[in-house]
Amino acid sequence: MKIFVSGASGNVGKTLVRTIQNIEWAELVGGWCKEAGQDLGEIAGIGKIGIIATDDLNAGLKASNPDIVIDFSATPVLPGNLKIYAEKNLNAVIGTTGLTDEDLAPFIKEVKDKGLRWSVIPNYGLGITLVMDFIKKVRSYYPYLSIIDRHFPGMANAPSGTAASLAKAFAQDSGPVESAEVYPGVLGAKISGVPVLSQRLPWPGPYSEHEVLMGRQDEIIRISVQDHTSDIYMDGVFLTVKKLPGMAPGTFVRELSDIIEAN
């Protein structure tokens, strides 16, 4: 499968480039990032591989003619990228976060109309996906739910796309709280009724953590998923890359669990 990587010089992008070299059924055919003219292998720290980065997405896709695009670029450029993928009738695996459901709505329609196959998933980590499956099973027994996301100060958005998705997935007002906010937002922003807090401290850049606290009378469940490198996303990403082309035309996947469960 011929793969093009957008955002090839980011933490995840470099990991994608390295990982593709070790997958027999995958071939890296191009990459888009600001380091135009440089070898993607050298950018990723593995030496020359003969594939040169481009800063012109249109030209890069035309020259490489990929079967699928993997995009881990940045939120500000993502809408423009998605428009290009749709125009070129490309299947796409998107890991860049920050777009709302309203932002994605026109692309969902276009994917359906054109019979494309896209996945736009905020977190391809297996750990957080399995945690979400657990929460779905027990949420009705635990009226209180709070979410904390922890990232380094350079994180593009707050909350993380994963934290927002968790809140939306379990949309329901958290249990009654009598405390009055002396300072606005101190109890967390409400997303679909769920309080979400974002912490930004100088942890190493690839590090991220999502903590979910669930409560009922006299009992608290605390679940923390800590990711220390971008390597943890690779199993989920390439499972998606492998399965997505075989899914029904017009598919727009929003959760990794849908990929895991697909035949």
C-alpha positions, 0 to 999 in steps of 0.5 A: 500500500502506497502511503503519503504522510502529512506532517512528516516532521512532527513527533508522530510524523517521524515515527510514522516514517520510521514505522513504515520502513518495517511494514512489509505491505506498506511503502512510503511514497511521499511526505509533506512538511516545512522541511522541503527538499530534505530526505524524510529518512534523515528528518526521522533520524534513520538516514536517507531513504530516497524520499524527499519532503515537499512543502506543496501538498498538491504537488506532492500528492500528484507526484506520489499517487498514494493509495492513502494519506496519513495526516498528523499535521496541525489544526490550522492547516487541517481544513485545507488539507482535508479539502485537497484529499477530498478533491483528489478522491483519496482515502485518509487516516487523520490523527490531527485534532482540534476540529469540531463536529461542525467543522467536520460536517461538510467533509462527512457529507463529501466523503459519503457523496464520493464514496471515500473512506476516512477515519478522523480519530482524536487518539489512535492509542489502544489504551484510551480506546479500551478505557472508553469501552469500559466506561461505556459499560459502567457509565450508567452506574456512576453519575459523577464523571470528570476528565483531566488532560495533561500535556506539555505547554506547546500542545496546540489546543486545550482541551485535547481532542481526546478529552473532548471526545471522551466527554462527548461520548459520555454526554450526561450531566455529572452528578450535582455539585453544590460548590459555587465557582468563586473563580470562573472555570475552576471546576472545569469547562463543561463539555456535553455536561462533563467537567473537563480540566486541561493542565499544561506543564513542562513534561517532555513533549511526546508525553500525554496523560488522560485521567478519568474519574468516575464516582458514585456514593462512597466509591471513586474509580480513577483511570489514568492512561499515560503515553510516553512516546508517539510509538504507542499510536502506531498499532492503531494507525496501521490497523486503520490503514490496513482495514479502512480500504476494505470498509464500505464506501462513504465510511467516516470513522470517528472511533478506533473501536469501530476499526478494531471491531471491523472484519 
